[in-house]
Amino acid sequence: MSKKGITMRAKDRKRLLELIDDRALKILPADQPIRLSTGALSRFYFDCKALTLDGEGLSLTAHAFIEAIDKLPERPKAIGGLTMGADFITAAVAMKAYELGLAPISGSIARKEPKKHGTMKKIENELAAGTPIVVIDDVITTGDSTRTACKEFLGVGYRIVGIIVLVDREEASGRASLEKEYGTVVSLFKRADFPRAVHVDAELHANKGRIAAAA
């Protein structure tokens, strides 16, 4: 975002990973898996609001996003995504960029439906047509919420210069489909970074296999 950019210290990135694992990653009992939007069962999910509504977690998250933004092929002048997955991160990045003396970046938020009153817009802080934007999300599985935000921003004239997500569940080809449609997609972390998530899903699939074999 500035010519020199910023680099996140290894210990800060490690701390962010620890916070996601401790606060956002939720492991479910073996007999209580959840059904994802894909229809698949899973014994874990990421509640990233538990991270981004925490001071330390939000600060580290914003720092990580700024570092990733600095590496995009084109520098965006805006950041945003679909409410509520993008709300807190968007505001934190805009504020931290200002506090660090970096190039300004404005936040825009796509609503899931238009306001019922006033302007009745679907985009909060809509910027001029042609504004380059990085679209963000906290978690992607299928990528549908991210895709919805992209369509809303494109619909009012933004140019998408990249997509950044906090955690990629590495399922349903979500990231690949977004890359095919919109270009650069960066995930700060992925399922493989969280051994507990990998382990419980491996157990779930193993159990399903044994049940199917027994039947």
GIVEN-V821682 format. One record per pair of residues at least 12 apart in sequence whose ideal C-beta (glycine too) atoms are under 7 Angstrom apart, sorted by the first residue. I is the first residue (numbers start at 0). J is the second residue. D is the distance in Angstrom with one decimal. If there is no record, write none. Layout:
# GIVEN-V821682
i:I j:J d:D
i:I j:J d:D
This chain:
# GIVEN-V821682
i:0 j:65 d:6.2
i:0 j:68 d:5.8
i:0 j:69 d:5.3
i:0 j:74 d:6.3
i:0 j:96 d:5.8
i:0 j:101 d:4.2
i:0 j:102 d:4.8
i:0 j:104 d:6.4
i:1 j:101 d:4.6
i:1 j:102 d:5.8
i:4 j:69 d:4.0
i:5 j:65 d:6.1
i:5 j:66 d:5.9
i:5 j:69 d:6.6
i:5 j:99 d:6.7
i:6 j:66 d:6.4
i:7 j:62 d:5.4
i:7 j:63 d:5.7
i:7 j:66 d:4.8
i:11 j:59 d:5.8
i:11 j:62 d:6.6
i:12 j:63 d:6.7
i:14 j:59 d:6.3
i:15 j:59 d:4.2
i:15 j:60 d:6.6
i:15 j:63 d:6.0
i:16 j:188 d:6.4
i:16 j:192 d:6.3
i:18 j:50 d:5.8
i:18 j:55 d:6.9
i:18 j:56 d:4.8
i:18 j:59 d:6.9
i:19 j:50 d:5.9
i:19 j:166 d:6.8
i:19 j:188 d:6.4
i:20 j:193 d:5.6
i:20 j:195 d:6.9
i:22 j:49 d:4.5
i:22 j:50 d:5.3
i:22 j:53 d:6.7
i:22 j:56 d:6.6
i:23 j:45 d:5.0
i:23 j:46 d:5.4
i:23 j:47 d:4.9
i:23 j:49 d:5.3
i:23 j:50 d:4.5
i:24 j:43 d:6.3
i:24 j:45 d:5.9
i:24 j:193 d:5.7
i:24 j:195 d:6.5
i:24 j:196 d:6.1
i:25 j:43 d:6.4
i:25 j:44 d:5.4
i:25 j:46 d:5.6
i:26 j:42 d:6.4
i:26 j:43 d:5.3
i:26 j:195 d:6.0
i:26 j:199 d:5.6
i:27 j:42 d:4.8
i:27 j:43 d:6.7
i:29 j:42 d:6.9
i:29 j:202 d:7.0
i:32 j:203 d:6.1
i:35 j:140 d:5.9
i:36 j:140 d:6.2
i:36 j:141 d:5.7
i:36 j:143 d:6.8
i:37 j:140 d:6.5
i:37 j:141 d:5.9
i:37 j:170 d:6.5
i:37 j:171 d:4.5
i:39 j:170 d:7.0
i:40 j:203 d:6.4
i:41 j:200 d:6.1
i:42 j:199 d:4.1
i:42 j:200 d:6.0
i:42 j:203 d:5.1
i:43 j:196 d:4.4
i:43 j:199 d:5.6
i:43 j:200 d:6.6
i:45 j:138 d:4.9
i:45 j:166 d:5.2
i:47 j:137 d:3.7
i:47 j:138 d:6.0
i:47 j:165 d:6.0
i:47 j:166 d:6.9
i:51 j:87 d:4.1
i:51 j:88 d:6.0
i:51 j:137 d:6.9
i:52 j:87 d:6.6
i:57 j:87 d:6.1
i:57 j:91 d:5.0
i:60 j:88 d:5.9
i:60 j:91 d:6.7
i:60 j:165 d:6.5
i:61 j:88 d:6.7
i:61 j:91 d:3.8
i:61 j:92 d:4.9
i:61 j:95 d:4.4
i:62 j:95 d:6.6
i:63 j:187 d:5.2
i:64 j:88 d:6.2
i:64 j:92 d:5.1
i:64 j:135 d:6.7
i:64 j:163 d:6.0
i:65 j:92 d:5.9
i:65 j:95 d:6.2
i:65 j:96 d:6.2
i:67 j:163 d:5.1
i:67 j:185 d:5.1
i:67 j:187 d:6.3
i:68 j:133 d:5.7
i:68 j:163 d:6.9
i:71 j:133 d:6.4
i:71 j:160 d:5.9
i:71 j:161 d:4.3
i:71 j:183 d:6.3
i:72 j:160 d:6.9
i:72 j:183 d:6.4
i:73 j:131 d:5.9
i:73 j:160 d:4.3
i:74 j:102 d:6.8
i:75 j:104 d:6.5
i:75 j:131 d:4.7
i:75 j:132 d:5.4
i:75 j:133 d:4.2
i:75 j:160 d:5.1
i:76 j:104 d:6.4
i:76 j:105 d:6.6
i:76 j:130 d:5.5
i:76 j:131 d:5.5
i:77 j:104 d:6.5
i:77 j:105 d:5.0
i:77 j:107 d:5.4
i:77 j:126 d:5.5
i:77 j:130 d:5.2
i:77 j:131 d:7.0
i:77 j:132 d:4.1
i:77 j:157 d:6.8
i:78 j:92 d:5.4
i:78 j:93 d:6.7
i:78 j:104 d:5.4
i:78 j:106 d:5.7
i:78 j:132 d:6.7
i:78 j:133 d:5.2
i:78 j:135 d:6.1
i:79 j:106 d:5.6
i:79 j:107 d:3.8
i:79 j:108 d:5.4
i:79 j:109 d:6.7
i:79 j:132 d:6.2
i:79 j:134 d:6.7
i:79 j:135 d:7.0
i:80 j:109 d:6.7
i:80 j:134 d:5.4
i:80 j:135 d:4.6
i:80 j:136 d:5.2
i:80 j:145 d:6.7
i:80 j:148 d:4.6
i:81 j:109 d:5.0
i:81 j:111 d:6.7
i:81 j:144 d:4.9
i:81 j:147 d:5.5
i:81 j:148 d:4.0
i:82 j:108 d:5.3
i:82 j:109 d:6.8
i:82 j:110 d:5.8
i:82 j:111 d:6.5
i:84 j:136 d:4.9
i:84 j:137 d:4.4
i:84 j:138 d:7.0
i:84 j:144 d:6.1
i:85 j:108 d:6.5
i:85 j:135 d:5.1
i:85 j:136 d:6.0
i:85 j:148 d:6.9
i:86 j:108 d:6.0
i:88 j:135 d:5.8
i:88 j:137 d:6.8
i:89 j:106 d:4.1
i:89 j:108 d:6.3
i:89 j:135 d:6.7
i:90 j:106 d:5.8
i:92 j:104 d:6.5
i:93 j:105 d:6.3
i:93 j:106 d:4.6
i:105 j:124 d:6.5
i:105 j:126 d:6.1
i:106 j:124 d:6.1
i:107 j:122 d:5.8
i:107 j:123 d:6.5
i:107 j:124 d:4.9
i:107 j:125 d:6.4
i:107 j:126 d:6.1
i:107 j:132 d:6.7
i:108 j:123 d:4.2
i:109 j:121 d:6.3
i:109 j:122 d:5.8
i:109 j:148 d:4.5
i:109 j:151 d:4.0
i:109 j:152 d:6.5
i:110 j:123 d:6.8
i:121 j:151 d:5.8
i:122 j:151 d:6.4
i:122 j:155 d:5.8
i:125 j:155 d:5.9
i:128 j:156 d:2.9
i:129 j:156 d:6.2
i:129 j:158 d:6.2
i:130 j:157 d:5.4
i:130 j:158 d:6.9
i:131 j:158 d:4.9
i:131 j:160 d:4.6
i:132 j:152 d:5.7
i:132 j:157 d:4.5
i:132 j:158 d:6.9
i:132 j:159 d:6.1
i:132 j:160 d:6.8
i:133 j:160 d:6.0
i:133 j:161 d:4.8
i:133 j:163 d:5.9
i:134 j:148 d:5.4
i:134 j:149 d:5.4
i:134 j:152 d:6.5
i:134 j:159 d:5.8
i:134 j:162 d:4.9
i:135 j:163 d:5.1
i:135 j:164 d:6.8
i:136 j:164 d:4.8
i:137 j:165 d:4.8
i:137 j:166 d:6.9
i:138 j:164 d:6.8
i:138 j:165 d:6.6
i:138 j:166 d:4.9
i:138 j:168 d:6.5
i:139 j:164 d:4.8
i:139 j:167 d:5.4
i:139 j:168 d:6.7
i:139 j:173 d:4.6
i:139 j:174 d:6.3
i:140 j:168 d:4.7
i:140 j:170 d:5.4
i:140 j:171 d:5.7
i:140 j:173 d:5.4
i:141 j:171 d:4.6
i:141 j:173 d:4.9
i:142 j:173 d:3.7
i:142 j:174 d:6.8
i:142 j:176 d:5.6
i:142 j:177 d:4.6
i:145 j:162 d:6.2
i:145 j:164 d:6.9
i:145 j:177 d:6.1
i:146 j:177 d:6.6
i:149 j:181 d:5.6
i:159 j:181 d:5.2
i:161 j:182 d:6.8
i:161 j:183 d:4.3
i:161 j:185 d:6.7
i:162 j:177 d:5.7
i:162 j:181 d:5.9
i:162 j:183 d:6.8
i:162 j:184 d:4.5
i:163 j:185 d:4.7
i:164 j:186 d:5.1
i:165 j:187 d:5.4
i:165 j:188 d:6.6
i:166 j:186 d:6.9
i:166 j:188 d:5.0
i:166 j:189 d:6.9
i:167 j:186 d:3.7
i:167 j:189 d:4.5
i:167 j:190 d:7.0
i:168 j:190 d:5.3
i:169 j:189 d:5.3
i:169 j:190 d:4.5
i:169 j:191 d:6.7
i:174 j:186 d:6.4
